[in-house]
Amino acid sequence: DRSRGLGDVYKRQPYYYSRNILDSVPENAILCTYGDNDTFPLWYLQEVEGFRTDVRVVNLSLVNLPWYIKQLRDYEPSLPITWTDRQIDGLEPVQFRRWTTDLRPQRFPDGSVAWIRDMVLWHVIQNNRWNQDIYFAITVPNDAIGMFYPYLEMEGMVFRLTPTENDSDIPRVDVEKMWENFTELYDFTSVVDQEGKADHTIHRDPQTAHLLRNYPASLGRIGWFSAQDGNYERAIRALEWAYDLEPGFPMVASALPIVYLQMNDVEAALEAGRRVLPHQPDHPSTAALELGDAFLQVEADDAAAEWAGDLLAAAPNEPEYMMLRVRALLLSGRIEEARSDVDNWM
Protein backbone atom coordinates (compact mmCIF):
# COMPACT_ATOMS: atom_id res chain seq x y z
CA ASP A 1 0.00 0.00 0.00
CA ARG A 2 2.83 2.41 0.80
CA SER A 3 4.14 2.06 -2.74
CA ARG A 4 0.95 3.73 -3.97
CA GLY A 5 2.04 7.04 -2.48
CA LEU A 6 1.42 8.90 0.76
CA GLY A 7 -1.57 10.76 -0.64
CA ASP A 8 -3.50 7.55 -1.15
CA VAL A 9 -2.48 6.19 2.25
CA TYR A 10 -3.89 9.21 4.00
CA LYS A 11 -6.99 9.21 1.82
CA ARG A 12 -8.11 5.77 2.93
CA GLN A 13 -9.29 6.54 6.47
CA PRO A 14 -11.98 9.08 5.52
CA TYR A 15 -12.64 7.16 2.30
CA TYR A 16 -13.62 3.84 3.89
CA TYR A 17 -15.13 5.40 7.00
CA SER A 18 -17.50 7.37 4.77
CA ARG A 19 -18.28 4.36 2.59
CA ASN A 20 -19.28 2.46 5.70
CA ILE A 21 -21.67 5.23 6.71
CA LEU A 22 -23.28 5.40 3.25
CA ASP A 23 -23.48 1.62 3.02
CA SER A 24 -25.32 1.51 6.36
CA VAL A 25 -28.51 2.91 4.84
CA PRO A 26 -30.92 1.31 2.34
CA GLU A 27 -31.63 2.56 -1.16
CA ASN A 28 -33.02 6.10 -1.54
CA ALA A 29 -32.59 6.87 2.16
CA ILE A 30 -32.25 10.33 3.71
CA LEU A 31 -29.02 10.51 5.74
CA CYS A 32 -28.46 13.39 8.17
CA THR A 33 -24.89 14.40 9.04
CA TYR A 34 -23.55 17.31 11.05
CA GLY A 35 -19.92 18.42 10.65
CA ASP A 36 -17.22 18.63 8.00
CA ASN A 37 -15.67 15.21 8.61
CA ASP A 38 -18.92 13.25 8.37
CA THR A 39 -20.22 15.21 5.37
CA PHE A 40 -17.59 16.28 2.83
CA PRO A 41 -16.06 12.78 2.36
CA LEU A 42 -19.58 11.46 1.69
CA TRP A 43 -20.16 14.19 -0.88
CA TYR A 44 -16.83 13.33 -2.49
CA LEU A 45 -17.85 9.68 -2.83
CA GLN A 46 -21.16 10.67 -4.38
CA GLU A 47 -20.09 13.53 -6.66
CA VAL A 48 -16.65 12.31 -7.77
CA GLU A 49 -16.90 8.51 -7.62
CA GLY A 50 -20.63 8.17 -8.20
CA PHE A 51 -21.01 5.99 -5.09
CA ARG A 52 -24.47 5.74 -3.49
CA THR A 53 -25.86 8.76 -5.29
CA ASP A 54 -29.33 7.50 -4.39
CA VAL A 55 -28.79 8.67 -0.80
CA ARG A 56 -29.68 12.26 0.05
CA VAL A 57 -27.04 13.54 2.50
CA VAL A 58 -28.44 16.34 4.65
CA ASN A 59 -26.00 18.42 6.68
CA LEU A 60 -27.87 19.59 9.78
CA SER A 61 -25.55 22.55 10.31
CA LEU A 62 -26.25 23.94 6.84
CA VAL A 63 -29.99 23.30 7.16
CA ASN A 64 -30.17 26.50 9.19
CA LEU A 65 -29.39 28.48 6.00
CA PRO A 66 -32.12 29.39 3.45
CA TRP A 67 -30.03 28.69 0.32
CA TYR A 68 -29.30 25.15 1.50
CA ILE A 69 -32.96 24.43 2.28
CA LYS A 70 -33.81 25.48 -1.29
CA GLN A 71 -31.13 23.15 -2.65
CA LEU A 72 -32.58 20.26 -0.66
CA ARG A 73 -35.99 21.08 -2.09
CA ASP A 74 -34.91 21.61 -5.71
CA TYR A 75 -31.93 19.30 -6.43
CA GLU A 76 -32.25 15.55 -6.93
CA PRO A 77 -32.54 13.43 -4.92
CA SER A 78 -34.79 16.09 -3.41
CA LEU A 79 -36.49 16.22 -0.03
CA PRO A 80 -40.28 16.56 0.36
CA ILE A 81 -40.13 20.28 1.18
CA THR A 82 -43.22 22.17 0.06
CA TRP A 83 -42.34 25.64 1.38
CA THR A 84 -42.03 28.53 -1.07
CA ASP A 85 -38.92 30.71 -1.34
CA ARG A 86 -40.66 33.42 0.68
CA GLN A 87 -41.48 30.97 3.47
CA ILE A 88 -37.89 29.69 3.53
CA ASP A 89 -36.61 33.27 3.63
CA GLY A 90 -38.82 33.95 6.67
CA LEU A 91 -41.09 36.38 4.83
CA GLU A 92 -44.22 34.23 5.08
CA PRO A 93 -45.34 31.90 7.90
CA VAL A 94 -44.88 28.13 8.01
CA GLN A 95 -46.54 25.42 10.10
CA PHE A 96 -44.43 23.87 12.87
CA ARG A 97 -46.18 21.37 15.11
CA ARG A 98 -49.32 23.18 16.27
CA TRP A 99 -48.07 26.70 15.62
CA THR A 100 -48.06 28.97 12.59
CA THR A 101 -44.82 30.94 12.75
CA ASP A 102 -41.85 32.34 10.86
CA LEU A 103 -38.92 30.08 9.94
CA ARG A 104 -36.41 31.26 12.53
CA PRO A 105 -34.92 30.02 15.83
CA GLN A 106 -37.38 30.73 18.62
CA ARG A 107 -38.99 29.70 21.90
CA PHE A 108 -42.57 28.48 21.72
CA PRO A 109 -45.45 28.95 24.20
CA ASP A 110 -44.87 25.50 25.75
CA GLY A 111 -41.29 26.51 26.63
CA SER A 112 -39.62 24.41 23.94
CA VAL A 113 -36.89 25.92 21.77
CA ALA A 114 -36.47 25.03 18.08
CA TRP A 115 -33.73 25.85 15.60
CA ILE A 116 -34.47 26.18 11.91
CA ARG A 117 -33.08 22.66 11.43
CA ASP A 118 -35.66 21.30 13.90
CA MET A 119 -38.48 22.93 11.96
CA VAL A 120 -37.12 21.69 8.61
CA LEU A 121 -36.74 18.13 9.95
CA TRP A 122 -40.27 18.17 11.34
CA HIS A 123 -41.60 19.41 7.99
CA VAL A 124 -39.68 16.74 6.04
CA ILE A 125 -40.78 13.93 8.36
CA GLN A 126 -44.41 15.01 8.16
CA ASN A 127 -44.35 15.17 4.36
CA ASN A 128 -42.29 12.02 3.95
CA ARG A 129 -44.91 9.84 5.68
CA TRP A 130 -42.38 6.98 5.94
CA ASN A 131 -41.96 6.70 2.17
CA GLN A 132 -38.19 7.05 2.57
CA ASP A 133 -36.04 5.75 5.40
CA ILE A 134 -34.51 8.56 7.45
CA TYR A 135 -31.16 8.02 9.17
CA PHE A 136 -28.74 10.02 11.32
CA ALA A 137 -24.98 9.37 11.34
CA ILE A 138 -23.79 8.51 14.83
CA THR A 139 -21.51 11.55 14.61
CA VAL A 140 -24.56 13.84 14.90
CA PRO A 141 -24.76 15.32 18.44
CA ASN A 142 -27.83 14.43 20.46
CA ASP A 143 -29.00 18.04 20.73
CA ALA A 144 -28.91 18.38 16.92
CA ILE A 145 -31.42 15.53 16.66
CA GLY A 146 -33.67 17.24 19.18
CA MET A 147 -37.19 15.95 19.71
CA PHE A 148 -36.55 12.91 17.50
CA TYR A 149 -33.80 11.41 19.67
CA PRO A 150 -36.05 8.92 21.57
CA TYR A 151 -37.40 7.64 18.26
CA LEU A 152 -34.03 6.39 16.99
CA GLU A 153 -32.65 2.87 16.72
CA MET A 154 -28.93 2.24 16.40
CA GLU A 155 -27.88 0.06 13.47
CA GLY A 156 -24.10 0.50 13.57
CA MET A 157 -22.64 3.72 12.21
CA VAL A 158 -26.12 5.19 11.87
CA PHE A 159 -29.38 5.65 13.76
CA ARG A 160 -32.66 4.88 11.97
CA LEU A 161 -35.70 7.03 12.68
CA THR A 162 -38.68 4.91 13.76
CA PRO A 163 -42.32 5.77 14.47
CA THR A 164 -42.06 4.33 17.99
CA GLU A 165 -40.78 6.27 21.00
CA ASN A 166 -38.46 4.41 23.36
CA ASP A 167 -39.68 4.33 26.96
CA SER A 168 -36.22 5.27 28.30
CA ASP A 169 -35.94 8.39 26.07
CA ILE A 170 -32.74 7.05 24.49
CA PRO A 171 -32.28 5.20 21.19
CA ARG A 172 -32.90 1.47 21.03
CA VAL A 173 -30.14 -0.83 19.77
CA ASP A 174 -30.70 -3.30 16.92
CA VAL A 175 -27.92 -5.72 17.88
CA GLU A 176 -28.61 -8.13 15.03
CA LYS A 177 -28.42 -5.42 12.37
CA MET A 178 -25.31 -3.90 13.92
CA TRP A 179 -23.51 -7.24 13.98
CA GLU A 180 -24.53 -7.94 10.40
CA ASN A 181 -23.13 -4.59 9.30
CA PHE A 182 -19.84 -5.07 11.14
CA THR A 183 -19.24 -8.64 10.00
CA GLU A 184 -20.65 -8.57 6.47
CA LEU A 185 -20.73 -4.98 5.23
CA TYR A 186 -18.14 -2.62 6.69
CA ASP A 187 -14.66 -2.29 5.21
CA PHE A 188 -11.90 -1.70 7.79
CA THR A 189 -9.13 -0.90 5.33
CA SER A 190 -6.71 1.64 6.90
CA VAL A 191 -8.10 0.85 10.36
CA VAL A 192 -6.62 -2.60 11.05
CA ASP A 193 -3.45 -4.40 10.01
CA GLN A 194 -3.16 -7.91 8.61
CA GLU A 195 -3.63 -9.38 12.10
CA GLY A 196 -6.84 -7.44 12.70
CA LYS A 197 -5.22 -5.10 15.23
CA ALA A 198 -5.47 -1.33 15.12
CA ASP A 199 -3.10 -0.05 12.43
CA HIS A 200 -1.24 2.93 13.90
CA THR A 201 1.36 3.03 11.14
CA ILE A 202 -1.05 5.35 9.33
CA HIS A 203 -1.12 8.75 10.99
CA ARG A 204 -4.24 9.65 12.96
CA ASP A 205 -4.78 13.29 13.78
CA PRO A 206 -6.89 13.92 16.92
CA GLN A 207 -10.12 14.40 14.97
CA THR A 208 -9.63 11.21 12.96
CA ALA A 209 -8.76 9.25 16.09
CA HIS A 210 -11.94 10.55 17.72
CA LEU A 211 -14.08 9.52 14.73
CA LEU A 212 -12.56 6.04 14.58
CA ARG A 213 -13.57 5.47 18.20
CA ASN A 214 -17.09 4.97 16.90
CA TYR A 215 -16.02 1.48 15.80
CA PRO A 216 -15.06 0.16 19.27
CA ALA A 217 -17.97 2.09 20.79
CA SER A 218 -20.44 0.29 18.52
CA LEU A 219 -18.78 -3.07 19.08
CA GLY A 220 -18.90 -2.47 22.81
CA ARG A 221 -22.65 -1.98 22.60
CA ILE A 222 -22.99 -5.16 20.56
CA GLY A 223 -21.00 -7.04 23.16
CA TRP A 224 -22.86 -5.70 26.14
CA PHE A 225 -26.36 -6.21 24.77
CA SER A 226 -25.45 -9.65 23.39
CA ALA A 227 -24.34 -10.69 26.87
CA GLN A 228 -27.62 -9.45 28.33
CA ASP A 229 -29.41 -11.71 25.82
CA GLY A 230 -27.24 -14.67 26.78
CA ASN A 231 -25.32 -14.73 23.47
CA TYR A 232 -21.91 -14.85 25.12
CA GLU A 233 -20.08 -16.10 22.03
CA ARG A 234 -21.03 -13.02 20.04
CA ALA A 235 -20.47 -10.80 23.07
CA ILE A 236 -16.88 -11.99 23.46
CA ARG A 237 -16.18 -11.73 19.73
CA ALA A 238 -17.46 -8.15 19.65
CA LEU A 239 -15.64 -7.06 22.81
CA GLU A 240 -12.35 -8.69 21.80
CA TRP A 241 -12.68 -6.98 18.41
CA ALA A 242 -13.24 -3.66 20.18
CA TYR A 243 -10.17 -4.37 22.33
CA ASP A 244 -8.08 -4.99 19.22
CA LEU A 245 -9.23 -1.65 17.79
CA GLU A 246 -8.71 0.36 20.98
CA PRO A 247 -7.55 -1.44 24.15
CA GLY A 248 -8.16 1.60 26.32
CA PHE A 249 -11.77 2.17 25.33
CA PRO A 250 -13.75 2.50 28.62
CA MET A 251 -16.59 0.15 27.68
CA VAL A 252 -14.06 -2.56 26.76
CA ALA A 253 -12.25 -2.18 30.06
CA SER A 254 -15.54 -2.47 31.91
CA ALA A 255 -17.39 -5.13 29.95
CA LEU A 256 -14.82 -7.61 28.60
CA PRO A 257 -13.67 -9.13 31.93
CA ILE A 258 -17.23 -9.07 33.31
CA VAL A 259 -18.63 -11.03 30.35
CA TYR A 260 -15.94 -13.68 30.80
CA LEU A 261 -16.96 -13.88 34.43
CA GLN A 262 -20.61 -14.22 33.43
CA MET A 263 -19.47 -17.26 31.46
CA ASN A 264 -17.99 -18.67 34.72
CA ASP A 265 -14.46 -18.39 33.30
CA VAL A 266 -12.63 -16.78 36.21
CA GLU A 267 -9.17 -17.22 34.70
CA ALA A 268 -10.20 -15.60 31.41
CA ALA A 269 -11.78 -12.72 33.33
CA LEU A 270 -8.58 -12.22 35.31
CA GLU A 271 -6.47 -12.37 32.14
CA ALA A 272 -8.74 -9.86 30.37
CA GLY A 273 -8.56 -7.53 33.33
CA ARG A 274 -4.77 -7.66 33.24
CA ARG A 275 -4.78 -6.89 29.52
CA VAL A 276 -6.89 -3.75 29.84
CA LEU A 277 -5.32 -2.50 33.09
CA PRO A 278 -2.23 -0.87 31.49
CA HIS A 279 -4.55 1.16 29.28
CA GLN A 280 -6.37 2.72 32.24
CA PRO A 281 -4.33 5.80 33.19
CA ASP A 282 -6.60 7.03 35.97
CA HIS A 283 -6.56 5.43 39.41
CA PRO A 284 -8.56 4.38 41.23
CA SER A 285 -10.20 2.80 38.18
CA THR A 286 -13.96 2.34 38.43
CA ALA A 287 -13.87 -0.57 35.96
CA ALA A 288 -11.08 -2.28 37.91
CA LEU A 289 -12.92 -1.95 41.24
CA GLU A 290 -16.14 -3.23 39.65
CA LEU A 291 -14.28 -6.32 38.44
CA GLY A 292 -12.96 -6.92 41.95
CA ASP A 293 -16.47 -6.65 43.39
CA ALA A 294 -17.72 -9.03 40.69
CA PHE A 295 -15.13 -11.62 41.70
CA LEU A 296 -16.32 -11.36 45.29
CA GLN A 297 -19.98 -11.65 44.28
CA VAL A 298 -19.33 -15.01 42.61
CA GLU A 299 -17.19 -16.05 45.61
CA ALA A 300 -13.99 -16.09 43.57
CA ASP A 301 -12.23 -14.61 46.59
CA ASP A 302 -8.72 -15.79 45.69
CA ALA A 303 -9.08 -14.29 42.21
CA ALA A 304 -10.26 -11.02 43.79
CA ALA A 305 -7.22 -10.97 46.06
CA GLU A 306 -4.92 -11.67 43.13
CA TRP A 307 -6.61 -8.94 41.09
CA ALA A 308 -6.26 -6.46 43.95
CA GLY A 309 -2.55 -7.31 44.07
CA ASP A 310 -2.27 -6.43 40.40
CA LEU A 311 -4.03 -3.12 41.05
CA LEU A 312 -1.70 -2.28 43.91
CA ALA A 313 1.29 -3.05 41.72
CA ALA A 314 -0.04 -0.49 39.23
CA ALA A 315 -0.97 2.12 41.86
CA PRO A 316 0.56 1.21 45.28
CA ASN A 317 -0.87 4.20 47.16
CA GLU A 318 -4.55 3.73 46.30
CA PRO A 319 -6.47 2.94 49.50
CA GLU A 320 -9.48 1.58 47.58
CA TYR A 321 -7.26 -1.07 46.02
CA MET A 322 -5.91 -1.97 49.45
CA MET A 323 -9.44 -2.20 50.85
CA LEU A 324 -10.38 -4.59 48.05
CA ARG A 325 -7.29 -6.68 48.78
CA VAL A 326 -8.12 -6.91 52.49
CA ARG A 327 -11.77 -7.79 51.88
CA ALA A 328 -10.78 -10.54 49.47
CA LEU A 329 -8.18 -12.00 51.83
CA LEU A 330 -10.55 -11.96 54.79
CA LEU A 331 -13.34 -13.63 52.82
CA SER A 332 -10.93 -16.33 51.70
CA GLY A 333 -9.84 -16.94 55.30
CA ARG A 334 -6.31 -15.55 54.84
CA ILE A 335 -6.46 -13.35 57.95
CA GLU A 336 -2.75 -13.22 58.79
CA GLU A 337 -1.89 -12.36 55.20
CA ALA A 338 -4.41 -9.54 55.31
CA ARG A 339 -2.90 -8.20 58.54
CA SER A 340 0.60 -8.41 57.09
CA ASP A 341 -0.43 -6.64 53.88
CA VAL A 342 -2.04 -3.82 55.84
CA ASP A 343 1.06 -3.37 58.04
CA ASN A 344 3.37 -3.30 55.03
CA TRP A 345 1.09 -0.94 53.14
CA MET A 346 0.89 1.48 56.10
Sequence and secondary structure as in RCSB ss.txt:
>XXXX:A:sequence
DRSRGLGDVYKRQPYYYSRNILDSVPENAILCTYGDNDTFPLWYLQEVEGFRTDVRVVNLSLVNLPWYIKQLRDY
EPSLPITWTDRQIDGLEPVQFRRWTTDLRPQRFPDGSVAWIRDMVLWHVIQNNRWNQDIYFAITVPNDAIGMFYP
YLEMEGMVFRLTPTENDSDIPRVDVEKMWENFTELYDFTSVVDQEGKADHTIHRDPQTAHLLRNYPASLGRIGWF
SAQDGNYERAIRALEWAYDLEPGFPMVASALPIVYLQMNDVEAALEAGRRVLPHQPDHPSTAALELGDAFLQVEA
DDAAAEWAGDLLAAAPNEPEYMMLRVRALLLSGRIEEARSDVDNWM
>XXXX:A:secstr
 GGG HHHHHHHHHHHHHHHHHHTS TT EEEE SSTTTHHHHHHHHTT  STTSEEEETTGGGSHHHHHHHHHS
SS       HHHHTTSS EEETTEEE SS EE TTS EE HHHHHHHHHHHHHTTSS EEEETTS HHHHGGGGG
GEEE SSEEEE SS  TTSS EE HHHHHHIIIII   TTTB TTSSB  SS   HHHHHHHTHHHHHHHHHHHH
HHHTT HHHHHHHHHHHHHH TT HHHHHHHHHHHHHTT HHHHHHHHHHHGGG  SSS HHHHHHHHHHHHTT 
HHHHHHHHHHHHHH TT HHHHHHHHHHHHHTT HHHHHHHHHHH 
